[in-house]
């Protein structure tokens, strides 16, 4: 695998009640939530003239960095969340992480993660900037054939994406034809 020094995609998302900076790398998804003071703590501090903050301290909120290896992601789904946002759910065997982003970003995030899951973006080492406005869909990236591809597993995963409604029948048929052509 090619090592990159910059992520393929960087965006800001709302995760578990906080804004987080999310980076998608060829082999992992990382995000960092900054430390912050909760609205409840600020309200209590104002109402008690700062006594509650003196007693409990000013530090608040949880900070942290988390990471999911791409190989542990089993699927990626999206659902609309109001007029402006879409929730991109990254599903692993033990957890689901929801990234709340704009509709345009959601399409890019989902497409990139699906390509990484299917092993088709290993050659993509140039970073993709998060779009300010909706951009046209990128041309499909030609998959790099791994040393010993498990084409049967790729077909099963592809079928799972189709059954979950992530891929349309047309997208499924196209990708299936590509995989079968490699046999």
C-alpha positions, 0 to 999 in steps of 0.5 A: 500500500502506498503511504500518504502524508495527507488524507484523501478527504477532510471534513467537519462533522457533528459526532455525538453532539460535538463538531469533529474534524474527520480525515479519511486515509487510504487505510483508516478513518480518524476523527478528533473531537475538541474539548469544550464546555457544555451549555449546561455547565455554562448555564449553571455557572452563570446562575450560581455566579460561578460557584458551580464552576469553582466546585467542579472545575472549568474543564468540560466535555470529552476530547479524544481522537478515534480511528477505524481501520478501513478493513473493519468497515462492513458497510456505509449508509446514508439518510437525510437529516433535515433540509441541509444535512445527511447522516453517513453511518459507518458500520463496523462489526461492533459499532456504528458511527454517524457523521452528520454532514452536508448533502454534497459532502455525504455523497463524496464521503460515502463514495470514497468509503465504498471505494476503499472498502471494495479496494478500488482506491489504493492508488488514489494518493492525491488528497480530495478537498471537501467541496464548498459547493456541489461538484460533479461526480468524479470519474470512476477510479480504475481498481488496482488489482491486489496480489491475490484478489478474493473476487468471490468475497468482493461479489458478496460484499457488492451484493450486500451493498445492493441489498442494503439499498446503497447501490442501485441495480445499475451500479451493482451490474456495472461493478459486477461486470468489472469484477467478473472481467478480472477473473 
